[in-house]
């Protein structure tokens, strides 16, 4: 009888360990999928920011308006995908996502300020183009830091 109880306890413990392992694997896959979706959105935002940059050196407003609309759309995609990452990721990854989102917002703001000044005929556009470029480059650095944090999490 005691052997039966010991055997049942061992089976229950083994079953719990398997369940915990399966659950951990499922959560890891959930994080991985969220990371892939978020990084894809980050690369899309990065590409849109690169395409807007040369437009800020010109004098045609309509292409800039369209570019900014694309940036805003890409920023919204980042925000949507960040929700799952924020729920599932460890604090290091969540903090890197927060930094990246703040930098994305600044890129959109910089481009919007440039456009507003251009529409008013302001001549100090070069300084705002430089600011946009600096923030675009800082966004790219945030992407690299986030990628490193994600790799560390998934090791």
C-alpha positions in Angstrom: 0.0 0.0 0.0 2.8 2.4 0.9 4.5 1.5 -2.4 1.3 2.4 -4.2 1.1 5.8 -2.5 4.8 6.5 -3.3 4.2 5.5 -6.9 1.1 7.7 -7.2 3.0 10.7 -5.7 5.9 10.2 -8.1 3.5 10.0 -11.0 1.7 13.1 -9.9 5.0 15.0 -9.4 6.2 13.9 -12.9 2.9 15.0 -14.4 3.2 18.4 -12.8 6.7 18.8 -14.0 5.7 17.9 -17.5 2.8 20.3 -17.3 5.1 23.1 -16.0 7.6 22.4 -18.8 4.8 22.5 -21.5 3.4 25.7 -20.1 6.9 27.4 -20.0 7.5 26.3 -23.6 4.1 27.7 -24.6 4.8 31.0 -22.9 8.3 31.2 -24.6 6.7 30.6 -28.0 4.1 33.3 -27.2 6.8 35.8 -26.4 8.8 34.8 -29.5 5.8 35.4 -31.8 5.1 38.7 -30.1 8.8 39.7 -30.6 8.7 38.8 -34.2 5.6 40.8 -34.8 6.9 43.8 -32.9 10.3 43.7 -34.6 8.7 43.5 -38.0 6.7 46.6 -37.2 9.9 48.3 -35.9 11.6 47.6 -39.2 8.7 48.9 -41.1 8.7 52.1 -39.1 12.5 52.4 -39.7 12.0 52.0 -43.5 9.3 54.6 -43.5 11.5 57.0 -41.5 14.4 56.5 -44.0 12.1 57.2 -46.9 10.8 60.5 -45.3 14.3 61.8 -44.5 15.3 62.9 -48.1 11.9 64.5 -48.5 12.6 66.9 -45.6 15.5 68.2 -47.7 13.2 69.3 -50.5 10.5 71.8 -50.9 7.5 69.7 -51.9 5.0 69.4 -49.1 2.7 66.7 -50.4 5.2 63.9 -50.4 6.2 64.8 -46.8 2.5 64.8 -45.8 2.1 61.3 -47.3 5.4 60.2 -45.6 4.2 61.5 -42.2 0.9 59.7 -42.6 2.9 56.5 -43.3 5.0 57.1 -40.2 1.9 57.6 -38.0 0.4 54.4 -39.4 3.6 52.5 -38.7 3.7 54.0 -35.2 0.2 52.8 -34.5 1.2 49.3 -35.6 4.1 49.5 -33.1 1.8 50.5 -30.3 -0.6 47.7 -31.1 2.1 45.0 -31.1 3.8 46.4 -28.0 0.7 45.5 -25.9 1.5 41.7 -26.1 5.2 42.2 -25.6 4.5 44.4 -22.6 2.4 41.7 -21.0 4.7 38.7 -21.7 8.2 40.1 -21.8 10.7 40.4 -18.9 11.3 43.9 -17.6 14.5 44.4 -19.7 12.7 43.8 -22.9 9.6 45.8 -21.8 11.9 48.8 -20.9 13.6 48.5 -24.3 10.2 48.6 -26.0 9.2 51.6 -24.0 12.4 53.4 -25.1 11.8 52.5 -28.7 8.2 53.7 -28.7 9.3 57.0 -27.2 11.9 57.4 -29.9 9.3 56.5 -32.6 7.0 59.2 -31.2 9.8 61.8 -31.4 10.6 60.9 -35.0 6.9 61.5 -35.9 6.9 64.8 -33.9 10.1 66.0 -35.6 8.7 65.3 -39.1 5.4 67.0 -38.1 7.2 70.1 -36.8 9.2 70.3 -40.0 6.0 70.1 -42.1 4.3 72.7 -40.0 7.2 75.1 -40.3 7.5 74.4 -44.1 3.8 75.2 -44.5 4.4 78.5 -42.8 7.3 79.4 -44.9 9.9 79.2 -42.1 13.5 79.1 -43.2 15.0 77.2 -40.3 14.1 73.8 -41.7 17.6 72.5 -41.8 17.9 72.4 -38.1 14.7 70.4 -37.9 15.8 68.0 -40.6 19.0 67.4 -38.6 16.9 66.7 -35.5 14.7 64.3 -37.4 17.9 62.5 -38.7 19.3 62.3 -35.2 16.1 60.8 -33.7 15.8 58.4 -36.7 19.3 57.2 -36.0 18.6 56.9 -32.2 15.5 54.9 -33.1 17.7 52.5 -35.1 20.0 52.2 -32.0 16.9 51.3 -29.9 16.0 48.6 -32.4 19.5 47.1 -32.0 19.3 47.3 -28.2 15.9 45.7 -28.2 17.1 42.9 -30.5 19.9 42.2 -28.0 17.5 42.1 -25.1 15.2 39.7 -27.0 18.0 37.4 -27.8 19.1 37.4 -24.2 15.5 36.5 -23.1 15.2 33.7 -25.6 18.5 32.0 -24.8 
